[in-house]
């Protein structure tokens, strides 16, 4: 995340220097591959209305954190066991649409 923040136009002038200890935005696992697909998979497991992004967000906000963690484990256990664990991480930065608060709007490479 430090790597992304130092590259983001929104943070220009906020950092004089930075220390990156766990990788950079160039790492293979630095972006979540399919943010929307992952969200829909978890919402379906939790029987959350997926008719709109707003409905999904509202449904997720009503959840207990422990229930969300169980659904994530259920959704990704097979993926993590079958694939490289680093590239099967369900959550991480994603490319955002350009808007005033956006941080990651393009690939680093």
N, CA, C and O of each residue as an XYZ file, in Angstrom:
436
protein
N       0.811     -1.194      0.000
C       0.000      0.000      0.000
C       0.856      1.260      0.000
O       0.469      2.272     -0.584
N       2.007      1.207      0.644
C       2.896      2.367      0.619
C       3.323      2.667     -0.813
O       3.382      3.827     -1.222
N       3.617      1.626     -1.563
C       4.035      1.806     -2.955
C       2.949      2.507     -3.764
O       3.241      3.427     -4.528
N       1.705      2.081     -3.602
C       0.602      2.724     -4.321
C       0.420      4.170     -3.870
O       0.217      5.059     -4.696
N       0.492      4.404     -2.571
C       0.284      5.760     -2.072
C       1.341      6.731     -2.582
O       1.031      7.889     -2.861
N       2.574      6.279     -2.706
C       3.621      7.185     -3.203
C       3.459      7.499     -4.683
O       4.019      8.482     -5.168
N       2.702      6.680     -5.408
C       2.479      6.900     -6.843
C       1.192      7.665     -7.141
O       1.016      8.176     -8.247
N       0.307      7.745     -6.173
C      -1.020      8.306     -6.419
C      -0.989      9.827     -6.523
O      -0.421     10.496     -5.659
N      -1.591     10.375     -7.570
C      -1.643     11.832     -7.705
C      -2.302     12.515     -6.503
O      -1.929     13.632     -6.146
N      -3.268     11.858     -5.885
C      -3.999     12.450     -4.761
C      -3.093     12.682     -3.545
O      -3.404     13.519     -2.697
N      -1.977     11.949     -3.455
C      -1.075     12.090     -2.307
C       0.166     12.919     -2.629
O       1.096     12.976     -1.824
N       0.189     13.550     -3.776
C       1.359     14.344     -4.189
C       1.687     15.387     -3.114
O       0.820     16.143     -2.676
N       2.946     15.408     -2.706
C       3.401     16.362     -1.704
C       3.246     15.899     -0.266
O       3.699     16.590      0.646
N       2.617     14.745     -0.031
C       2.414     14.265      1.334
C       3.595     13.468      1.870
O       3.773     13.372      3.085
N       4.401     12.897      0.986
C       5.499     12.034      1.418
C       6.830     12.618      0.977
O       6.993     13.021     -0.175
N       7.779     12.658      1.900
C       9.142     13.033      1.540
C       9.920     11.774      1.175
O      10.762     11.793      0.277
N       9.631     10.682      1.877
C      10.246      9.386      1.596
C       9.326      8.310      2.161
O       8.381      8.605      2.894
N       9.616      7.061      1.811
C       8.777      5.956      2.274
C       9.610      4.686      2.347
O      10.574      4.515      1.600
N       9.227      3.804      3.253
C       9.884      2.505      3.385
C       8.868      1.434      3.020
O       7.793      1.361      3.615
N       9.208      0.608      2.047
C       8.339     -0.488      1.617
C       8.953     -1.797      2.087
O      10.008     -2.202      1.598
N       8.298     -2.460      3.032
C       8.862     -3.670      3.616
C       8.228     -4.959      3.114
O       8.808     -6.029      3.295
N       7.091     -4.893      2.509
C       6.416     -6.144      2.129
C       6.130     -6.220      0.637
O       5.170     -6.868      0.219
N       6.935     -5.580     -0.146
C       6.746     -5.641     -1.587
C       6.389     -4.291     -2.167
O       6.295     -3.290     -1.457
N       6.193     -4.288     -3.463
C       5.847     -3.056     -4.163
C       4.627     -3.308     -5.039
O       4.134     -4.431     -5.136
N       4.163     -2.268     -5.656
C       3.009     -2.397     -6.553
C       3.347     -3.203     -7.798
O       2.455     -3.530     -8.580
N       4.608     -3.524     -7.992
C       5.014     -4.355     -9.130
C       4.932     -5.849     -8.820
O       5.109     -6.670     -9.720
N       4.668     -6.218     -7.567
C       4.566     -7.631     -7.182
C       3.367     -8.285     -7.858
O       2.370     -7.623     -8.148
N       3.471     -9.588     -8.106
C       2.385    -10.303     -8.797
C       1.091    -10.296     -7.996
O       0.013    -10.424     -8.577
N       1.169    -10.151     -6.701
C      -0.011    -10.184     -5.846
C      -0.471     -8.790     -5.427
O      -1.327     -8.665     -4.550
N       0.075     -7.749     -6.030
C      -0.198     -6.385     -5.594
C      -1.601     -5.888     -5.933
O      -2.061     -4.914     -5.337
N      -2.282     -6.522     -6.862
C      -3.660     -6.149     -7.206
C      -4.566     -7.358     -7.057
O      -4.187     -8.472     -7.416
N      -5.762     -7.139     -6.528
C      -6.766     -8.204     -6.512
C      -7.243     -8.370     -7.952
O      -7.604     -7.381     -8.589
N      -7.254     -9.592     -8.482
C      -7.505     -9.780     -9.908
C      -8.918     -9.455    -10.381
O      -9.077     -8.885    -11.460
N      -9.927     -9.791     -9.628
C     -11.309     -9.628    -10.093
C     -12.188     -9.116     -8.957
O     -13.008     -9.861     -8.420
N     -12.022     -7.871     -8.599
C     -12.742     -7.315     -7.460
C     -14.244     -7.488     -7.518
O     -14.858     -7.884     -6.527
N     -14.847     -7.199     -8.658
C     -16.308     -7.316     -8.771
C     -16.748     -8.771     -8.671
O     -17.723     -9.078     -7.984
N     -16.045     -9.661     -9.345
C     -16.387    -11.085     -9.301
C     -16.281    -11.627     -7.868
O     -17.141    -12.386     -7.422
N     -15.242    -11.238     -7.166
C     -15.047    -11.672     -5.784
C     -16.190    -11.173     -4.906
O     -16.741    -11.929     -4.107
N     -16.538     -9.911     -5.058
C     -17.624     -9.328     -4.271
C     -18.939    -10.046     -4.537
O     -19.677    -10.347     -3.600
N     -19.241    -10.323     -5.799
C     -20.485    -11.017     -6.138
C     -20.501    -12.434     -5.577
O     -21.539    -12.902     -5.111
N     -19.369    -13.117     -5.618
C     -19.306    -14.480     -5.092
C     -19.616    -14.490     -3.588
O     -20.391    -15.320     -3.113
N     -19.010    -13.576     -2.860
C     -19.239    -13.501     -1.414
C     -20.668    -13.071     -1.115
O     -21.305    -13.631     -0.223
N     -21.180    -12.089     -1.842
C     -22.560    -11.632     -1.631
C     -23.552    -12.759     -1.879
O     -24.528    -12.892     -1.140
N     -23.323    -13.564     -2.893
C     -24.221    -14.688     -3.172
C     -24.195    -15.721     -2.056
O     -25.243    -16.247     -1.682
N     -23.029    -16.019     -1.521
C     -22.932    -16.964     -0.402
C     -23.729    -16.451      0.792
O     -24.368    -17.227      1.502
N     -23.685    -15.142      1.006
C     -24.361    -14.526      2.146
C     -25.812    -14.159      1.858
O     -26.485    -13.562      2.698
N     -26.295    -14.519      0.663
C     -27.674    -14.226      0.239
C     -27.978    -12.731      0.269
O     -29.069    -12.317      0.659
N     -27.007    -11.933     -0.145
C     -27.171    -10.481     -0.226
C     -27.660    -10.128     -1.624
O     -27.209    -10.707     -2.613
N     -28.575     -9.185     -1.699
C     -29.097     -8.693     -2.978
C     -27.941     -8.146     -3.817
O     -27.202     -7.272     -3.363
N     -27.786     -8.654     -5.032
C     -26.694     -8.214     -5.911
C     -27.201     -7.398     -7.099
O     -26.517     -7.290     -8.117
N     -28.391     -6.827     -6.971
C     -28.968     -6.085     -8.092
C     -28.257     -4.756     -8.359
O     -28.363     -4.211     -9.458
N     -27.540     -4.232     -7.370
C     -26.790     -2.988     -7.566
C     -25.630     -2.943     -6.579
O     -25.627     -3.648     -5.570
N     -24.661     -2.114     -6.884
C     -23.525     -1.945     -5.966
C     -23.995     -1.421     -4.620
O     -23.487     -1.831     -3.576
N     -24.962     -0.517     -4.642
C     -25.479      0.047     -3.399
C     -26.127     -1.035     -2.539
O     -25.940     -1.049     -1.322
N     -26.888     -1.943     -3.158
C     -27.529     -3.027     -2.406
C     -26.480     -3.942     -1.780
O     -26.638     -4.392     -0.645
N     -25.418     -4.212     -2.519
C     -24.344     -5.063     -1.989
C     -23.677     -4.380     -0.796
O     -23.481     -5.008      0.245
N     -23.332     -3.112     -0.937
C     -22.679     -2.383      0.155
C     -23.571     -2.363      1.392
O     -23.097     -2.603      2.502
N     -24.849     -2.081      1.208
C     -25.771     -2.050      2.346
C     -25.862     -3.419      3.017
O     -25.878     -3.510      4.244
N     -25.922     -4.479      2.216
C     -25.979     -5.830      2.770
C     -24.722     -6.188      3.538
O     -24.800     -6.784      4.612
N     -23.570     -5.832      3.002
C     -22.307     -6.125      3.683
C     -22.173     -5.335      4.978
O     -21.627     -5.842      5.958
N     -22.659     -4.116      4.995
C     -22.566     -3.289      6.208
C     -23.416     -3.842      7.349
O     -23.121     -3.595      8.518
N     -24.448     -4.573      7.024
C     -25.313     -5.148      8.061
C     -24.727     -6.412      8.687
O     -25.232     -6.893      9.702
N     -23.684     -6.943      8.097
C     -23.120     -8.214      8.555
C     -22.229     -8.070      9.774
O     -21.611     -7.032     10.009
N     -22.185     -9.145     10.537
C     -21.206     -9.287     11.593
C     -19.879     -9.661     10.922
O     -19.874    -10.428      9.958
N     -18.780     -9.142     11.406
C     -17.470     -9.408     10.793
C     -17.155    -10.900     10.749
O     -16.567    -11.377      9.779
N     -17.536    -11.639     11.782
C     -17.257    -13.084     11.817
C     -18.002    -13.807     10.696
O     -17.460    -14.735     10.095
N     -19.232    -13.396     10.411
C     -19.994    -14.017      9.320
C     -19.343    -13.734      7.967
O     -19.296    -14.601      7.096
N     -18.850    -12.525      7.807
C     -18.159    -12.175      6.564
C     -16.886    -13.012      6.405
O     -16.600    -13.501      5.312
N     -16.132    -13.178      7.473
C     -14.913    -13.991      7.408
C     -15.225    -15.438      7.035
O     -14.489    -16.043      6.256
N     -16.291    -15.995      7.571
C     -16.682    -17.372      7.232
C     -17.025    -17.484      5.750
O     -16.638    -18.449      5.092
N     -17.745    -16.505      5.231
C     -18.122    -16.533      3.815
C     -16.895    -16.418      2.916
O     -16.818    -17.083      1.883
N     -15.948    -15.589      3.297
C     -14.718    -15.443      2.509
C     -13.955    -16.759      2.494
O     -13.479    -17.191      1.444
N     -13.836    -17.397      3.653
C     -13.149    -18.699      3.703
C     -13.852    -19.711      2.824
O     -13.200    -20.456      2.093
N     -15.178    -19.750      2.885
C     -15.942    -20.697      2.063
C     -15.750    -20.415      0.575
O     -15.637    -21.343     -0.225
N     -15.715    -19.160      0.213
C     -15.603    -18.779     -1.192
C     -14.223    -19.063     -1.771
O     -14.099    -19.339     -2.964
N     -13.198    -18.998     -0.948
C     -11.842    -19.047     -1.482
C     -10.986    -20.210     -1.037
O      -9.832    -20.307     -1.452
N     -11.501    -21.088     -0.217
C     -10.687    -22.203      0.256
C     -10.154    -23.036     -0.900
O      -8.960    -23.329     -0.948
N     -11.011    -23.417     -1.820
C     -10.565    -24.236     -2.950
C      -9.594    -23.476     -3.846
O      -8.609    -24.048     -4.314
N      -9.859    -22.201     -4.089
C      -8.942    -21.396     -4.914
C      -7.552    -21.357     -4.293
O      -6.549    -21.524     -4.987
N      -7.498    -21.139     -3.001
C      -6.215    -21.017     -2.316
C      -5.471    -22.347     -2.312
O      -4.247    -22.375     -2.437
N      -6.203    -23.444     -2.170
C      -5.558    -24.759     -2.158
C      -5.065    -25.168     -3.539
O      -4.041    -25.841     -3.653
N      -5.773    -24.775     -4.583
C      -5.438    -25.193     -5.945
C      -4.396    -24.306     -6.618
O      -3.665    -24.767     -7.494
N      -4.323    -23.050     -6.222
C      -3.466    -22.087     -6.913
C      -2.351    -21.595     -5.998
O      -2.268    -21.972     -4.829
N      -1.521    -20.769     -6.543
C      -0.497    -20.088     -5.767
C      -1.190    -19.212     -4.728
O      -2.046    -18.400     -5.081
N      -0.841    -19.361     -3.478
C      -1.519    -18.614     -2.422
C      -1.393    -17.107     -2.585
O      -2.322    -16.374     -2.248
N      -0.288    -16.641     -3.083
C      -0.117    -15.199     -3.228
C      -1.003    -14.615     -4.318
O      -1.432    -13.467     -4.210
N      -1.285    -15.386     -5.370
C      -2.135    -14.860     -6.435
C      -3.598    -15.209     -6.218
O      -4.438    -14.881     -7.056
N      -3.916    -15.864     -5.119
C      -5.300    -16.225     -4.814
C      -5.845    -15.410     -3.654
O      -6.828    -15.804     -3.025
N      -5.224    -14.289     -3.367
C      -5.691    -13.455     -2.269
C      -6.980    -12.759     -2.701
O      -6.993    -12.061     -3.714
N      -8.062    -12.942     -1.945
C      -9.341    -12.385     -2.381
C      -9.445    -10.870     -2.276
O     -10.211    -10.257     -3.020
N      -8.701    -10.258     -1.382
C      -8.826     -8.822     -1.187
C      -7.490     -8.133     -1.390
O      -6.435     -8.677     -1.063
N      -7.552     -6.960     -1.921
C      -6.357     -6.160     -2.148
C      -6.738     -4.948     -2.964
O      -7.912     -4.762     -3.284
N      -5.777     -4.128     -3.302
C      -6.081     -2.965     -4.124
C      -6.644     -3.380     -5.484
O      -6.299     -4.436     -6.013
N      -7.490     -2.556     -6.027
C      -8.022     -2.759     -7.370
C      -7.896     -1.446     -8.142
O      -7.723     -0.380     -7.552
N      -7.984     -1.539     -9.455
C      -7.993     -0.329    -10.277
C      -9.354      0.334    -10.089
O     -10.393     -0.277    -10.339
N      -9.337      1.580     -9.651
C     -10.578      2.313     -9.396
C     -10.965      3.163    -10.601
O     -10.112      3.544    -11.402
N     -12.264      3.457    -10.724
C     -12.651      4.470    -11.708
C     -12.051      5.812    -11.257
O     -11.850      6.035    -10.063
N     -11.778      6.676    -12.190
C     -11.218      7.978    -11.825
C     -12.304      8.811    -11.153
O     -13.377      9.038    -11.713
N     -11.995      9.260     -9.935
C     -12.872     10.152     -9.169
C     -11.978     10.929     -8.205
O     -10.809     10.574     -8.052
N     -12.479     11.968     -7.554
C     -11.614     12.817     -6.729
C     -10.841     12.086     -5.627
O      -9.733     12.509     -5.297
N     -11.372     11.020     -5.053
C     -10.678     10.324     -3.974
C      -9.938      9.076     -4.405
O      -9.445      8.333     -3.556
N      -9.846      8.825     -5.698
C      -9.228      7.592     -6.198
C      -7.733      7.568     -5.902
O      -7.051      8.589     -5.989
N      -7.237      6.384     -5.552
C      -5.813      6.206     -5.285
C      -5.161      5.392     -6.397
O      -4.168      5.828     -6.979
N      -5.704      4.219     -6.698
C      -5.117      3.339     -7.717
C      -5.973      3.437     -8.974
O      -7.030      2.812     -9.059
N      -5.524      4.215     -9.944
C      -6.313      4.429    -11.157
C      -5.693      3.802    -12.398
O      -6.262      3.879    -13.487
N      -4.524      3.180    -12.235
C      -3.850      2.562    -13.367
C      -2.847      1.549    -12.843
O      -2.503      1.553    -11.661
N      -2.385      0.686    -13.726
C      -1.339     -0.261    -13.354
C      -0.033      0.483    -13.125
O       0.187      1.554    -13.690
N       0.830     -0.085    -12.299
C       2.126      0.538    -12.007
C       3.142      0.301    -13.103
O       4.202      0.926    -13.105
N       2.845     -0.582    -14.028
C       3.817     -0.945    -15.058
C       3.219     -0.823    -16.421
O       3.892     -1.089    -17.417
